[in-house]
Structure formats: structure tokens, C-alpha cells
């Protein structure tokens, strides 16, 4: 067990250092007696693209789930777009309407068509007219390159196509922030590239992105910053070239030697 790390000063991107869209200060999270997140300090600038990596059980997914209150933190402070995440349901609703999340599993409604899956939230949350919401859904299905699947049901699509629908569904809410929780881990190898290609294109639009992934090629191509977590702590964070070529901590070096060997 290493000595408890002091919080690192958060590295800010040059994208828009004047506007911090996510700020996490001294955040802790427990599952019962298990201390899953320990003293997390993180600032994310508007438009910044961050890849979070680390071994299984290091707290990566829990961290991004805390950012829109899918998991509740017990200590510390999380502020998203100037709104603090507390137990206040109104604040939670405000943040969730601005933060899209894509999971490992696609979480599509099997009884709704692709078009209905994508247009549902704009209708119910944004009070958008059905025709307008469907037009918007088709626009984003076009962006993820599957407009021809609009009338099909999720069960009729491949895994890669379903994940692209899940991304389009999140984009239909026009989020300021997109969170991705290992979005390719449930996919067959041949389907991974099609989803990563969509994410690379999305990154070029300037949306703020936090991506939990082991796809280091994606990190190199897209990330402004790579964050390495282990045992619930942020161990190291650097721009990708520095992260891969000059890791400082032994735990980072061990992780990279294992993952890059595959």
C-alpha cells in the first residue's frame, strides 16, 4: 500500500482555461466499508477531452457516475457547469439534462424503434414537439452513420450499431458534457473501430468528453489529458504523449507495460 497521495494540482487544458465546467474537490465515496474513491480533485475545462484509465476496480466508472449523480458521493464537492451536485433533486435534474452518458451496455428500450429511443428524451425532458424531436434524432443518426436503421428495433442491430444509437440518443439532448463508461468493452473486436470512429468525430465538435477506456490508441488520437487511477485515487495525469512516453509512478508504468503488451 503506498503512502496516501497528496491531491495533485489539476492540469487544465488550453482549450478554455477560463471556464471550468467540472470541478471536483476532496471527493470521497464508499460502498459500505469499501472506500472506492479517495480524495478526488479534478478540474475539467470546457471542450477538454479526458481519457480515464486504470486497472479493474480502480474507481474509474464510479468517478464518472458521480458526475451526474448516478452514484452519490459522501464527502467533498462536485460542481458541474456552476451547479453543485447535492441531494437537491432540482439540481440533479438540471445537471442530468446537460450531461450525456453512454454505458458499456447499450440500455436501449427494446420495444421502441431506434427513432423512438432517440426522440423520447427531447420530447419528455425538453418538451419538444414529436416531429421536431424526430428530425433531431435523424440528424444525429446521420452523424453516427446509421440513419437507415431508424425504423428498426434494437434487437435487429449489431452491437456496434446499438452503441452508435446510444451515442446518438445522448447527443439528441444537446449535452454540454459527454461521459463514456468503457463504451467498447462489450463489443466484438470488429465492432470496436466503428464506435471509436464515431467518438473521434464527436471529439472534433468541441463537446467536453470524459471517457473511461482501455483503448490507448483512442487516447493518443483524441485526449487532451490522460488520467490514471488505481485503488480509488488519481495517481497521475498528463497529456497523452508525456503519459505514454514518460510515466512517473511505478503503478502507471506497470499498468502501461501490461496493457500495451496486448
Secondary structure, DSSP 4 states (H G I P E B T S, - for coil): -PPPPPPPPPP--SS-TT-EEEEEEEEEEEETTEEEEEEEEEEEETT-EEEEEESTTSSHHHHHHHTTTSS--SEEEEEETTEE-SS-HHHHHHHHHHEEEE-SS----TTSBHHHHHHHHHHHTS---HHHHHHHHHHHHHHTT-GGGTTSBGGGS-HHHHHHHHHHHHHTTT-SEEEEESTTTTS-HHHHHHHHHHHHHHHTTT-EEEEE-S-HHHHHHH-SEEEEEETTEEEEEE-HHHHHH---SHHHHHHHHHHTT-
